[in-house]
Amino acid sequence: MLQIAICDDEQFYREKIQRLLENYLKEHELSYEIRLFLSGEEFLSKSKNSVKYDIVFMDINMEELDGIQTAMQMRAFHSDTYLVLITAFINYVLEGYKVNAVRYIMKDTLDVAMPECMDAIWQKMQIAQISFPFMEGERRLYADNLLYLESQRHKLIFYYMEEQTRKDIVRYHIYEKLDVMEQKLSGYGFLRIHKSYLVNMKHIRRISNYTALLDTGGELPIPRPRFQAVKEEFVAYKGAM
């Protein structure tokens, strides 16, 4: 189920974006949940540590806390959300680079731009699926929802956020070496922080004190000899986003 948020202080555009999205999602037979927010403050107060949205449509020009400021605070917690910036003013285009926006849509082009925008986002989501022959059976997982892998003796444990809630973490088991899986996941943003841990950098909130703090609240150890290299790779990854 796709979790989608719309944040706009104008009721007309909140409802228009919602209507266009529902038309697209129903046409493509996708399950979804859409939540509406009237301001950046309301969005941050209710989404920071609860629901991690797959897609957020954010109006730039809002009073008090504008869309760029809101998105920057969201990014501190949820770096993998697909962000679409909405505005009526062309001079804000460059602002999208600050918050890694996947699309920038003018309000007077919503009808035409929405289907193309959703096509692009859905394609990215579909590409990031990988199949694994787990002990529990063959599974096709979204790479973005895979938190980390842990090596225990002769098998690996996958810690994965289920699509339905994006909160419940399930475990899958496979007989494989972590070195092999590190190669398979190369290019998906995974970082070897420990001989026993391969972590999805999209879910690392910060690295400090020889630990990696995840956006789920968990912590994983980083050995002292490996710490500096791990930190530099994570900083480079964040800077490239």
Helices and strands as residue ranges (DSSP letters): E 2-7, H 11-27, E 32-37, H 40-47, E 55-59, H 67-75, E 82-87, G 90-99, E 103-106, G 107-109, H 110-127, E 129-134, E 137-142, G 143-145, E 146-152, E 155-161, E 169-174, H 178-184, E 190-194, E 197-200, G 201-203, E 204-208, E 211-214, E 219-221, H 224-240
